[in-house]
Amino acid sequence: MHPSRRVVLSGLSPELARTCRLHRIYLVEPRMTLETDLVRRRILFTGLMFGLVTPAMAQSVPPVTGSPLSDDLYQGRALSTGGLALETSRIALAKSPSPAVRAFAQEEINEQLAFRQAFARAAATTGSVPRLPADQAAGLSARDATVLQLHQTGSAGTPFDKLYVGTQIDGHRELRLLNQGYAANGSDPTLAAIATQALPLIDRHLAILQDINNAS
């Protein structure tokens, strides 16, 4: 590990901390921001999935709100998190045996493509170009790439549905936090309008996902 880097995630087990180092996921933060809170939540979710973090440990992590992102980084983070939702939903159309899951996956695909178009129109108006976070400059982050690979290689059926629904719930919660923060603190009115419009759609999807989860 680079001597100036360290993992600053309170509540992680030693096993998950080692996994973070293995995948070169290091957070160096003088203070917690909205962006690093999203990263921390993604790591905690994957830790829960592999049994490296207990639910009680994950629940002990406090939310961070009110920390603004720059316009370009907000767009980059929204497109990146939405991109994982998009790609896993495409896989779900082919692998899920559940009509409810497939119907949600198609709706999620349509929604993510619509938001990509909205950001493209905003860029033409504002000139703000989406910027990916540093950990995703070359594409998906190591964590997201691992999650995507699990969807690609996992067996179809109920185990896949549980993985997919859990991933979508986590991603939608991240997107809600991200859009809520930018809607309240963002500097660009066009992007703030997109963030505001996204919130009820995200809440609706979370409700659908919870219903699917409860029925399984």
N, C-alpha and C positions, 0 to 999 in steps of 0.2 A: 504494500500500500504506500502511496505517496505520503511522505512524512507530514505534509500539511493537510492531509485529508483524514477524516474520521467519520464514523457513522454516529449520528446524533439522534437516534430514535429510542426514546425512553420506552421501556416495557418489552423490548425484543428479547427473545431467548437467545442464548449463545449460539444455538444451531442456526437460527434465522440470521443472526449477525454475520456468521460465517458464510451463509448463502449470499448475503448482500455483497460481501467482499469478493466472493467468487465471481459474481456477475458484474463487478466493478460499479456497484451502486453505492456511491458515497455522497453524503450530504454535508456540506460545510456551510453553516448558517450562523451569523452573528445573532439573528433573531428569526423566529418562525414567521413565514409569510404564507399567503394563500397557496402559492405554487408549490412550496415544499410540503405543505399540509396535504395536498393532493397526492404527491409522490409517496408520502408516508402512509396514507390510507391505502394506496395500491399495494405497497409492500406488505402491510398488515393483512390485507385481504388474501394475498397469495400465501402468506404464512398460515392463516386460518385454513386455507384449502389443503395444505400439506401437513397440518397438524403441528406446525412449529410455533404457533402463537395460540394461546387459549382465548375463548370469547371474552373472558373477564379482562384479560390484558388488553385486548383490542378496544373494549368499551371504556377502558381507563384513559384512552388518548383523547384529550380535549379538542373540540373543533376550533378552528381559527377562522374568523370572519373579519371583513372590513379591510383587508390588506389588498390594495389595488394592484392590478397587473397593467403593464403597458398594453396599448391597443394591439400591437403585432403579436405579443406573447399570448394575450387572451385568445386571439384567433388561432394561433398555433396550437395552444393547449386544447381548445375546443375541437379542432380538426383532428388532433392526434387521438384524444380520448374517444371522439366520435368515430374515428377510423377503425379502432379496435371493435367497437360496437357494430360497425358496418361489416367488417370482414367475418366476424364470428357469426353474424346473422346470415350471411351468405352460406356459410357452412351449415348452419342450422336448417336451412331450407332443404338441404340434401340429406341430412343425417337424422333429424328428429322424427320420431314416429308420432308425435303429438300434433294434432291439428291446431290446438291452441298455441303451441310454441311456434309452429310454422307460420301461423297467421300473424303473431307478434313479430316474428323475424322479418316478414315482408313489410310490415308497417314501419319497423325500425329502419330498414333499408331505404324506404321511400323518404322517411324523415331526415335521415342523414344526408341523402343526396340533395334534398331541398335546402338544408342548411349550408351545404357546400356552395350551392348556387347563390344563396343569400350573401355569403361572405365574398363570393366573386363579384357580385354587384356592388357590395360595399367598397371593395378594393378599387373598383373603377371610379367610384365617387370620391372616396377619401384619399386614395393613393397609399393606404396602409396595407402592406404585404404581410401575410401571416408568417410568423417566425416560430419555428419549433424550439422547445427547450433544449438546453445543451445536451441532456442525456438522450435526446432523440434526433440529433442533427443528421444522423445517417439513416433514419427511418424509425421503426419501432424501437422503443427502449428494450433493454434486455428482458425486463419483467414482462412487458406486453408481448414480446416475441415468444416468451415461454408460454404465456397463457394462450396465445394463438396456436402454437404448436400442439398444445394439449387438445384443443378443439379439432385440429386437423388429424391427429393420430389416434384420438380416443375412439372407443367403440361406440357405434350408434345405439340408441335406446335410452332407457331411463338414466343411466349414469351420465350420458352426454347432456340430456336435458337439465339435470341438476347443475352440471358445470356451466352450461350456457346461461341458465337463469341466474345463477349466482354471479357470474361475470357481468351480466347486464344490470343487475341490481347495483352492484358496486360501481360500475361505470356511470349509471344514471345518477347515483348519489354524488359522484364526483362532478358530473356536469351540472347538477343543481347548485352545488356549492360554488362552482366556477361562475356560472351565469348569474347567480344571485349576487355574488361579489361585484361582478362587473356592472350589472344593472344599477347597483347602488353607488359605485365609486368610479365607474369608467368615464373617460374624458370625451369619447366620441359619441355624439347623439345617435348616429346611425347604428353603430355597434351596440350601444346600450339598448336600443329598441329591439334588436335581434335577441339580445340576452333576455330582455323582459318577456318577449313573445315565446321564448323557449321554455320558460318556467312552467306554465300550465301543461304544456305537452310532456315535459319530463315527469311532472307529478302524475299525469294520466298513465304514462308508461309504467311508473313505479307501482301504481295501484294494480295494473294488469299483471305485472310480474309477481306481485305479492299474491294475487289470486291464483296464478298458475303454481306458485310455490306451495301454497296452502293445499291445493288440490292434489299435489303429487304425493 
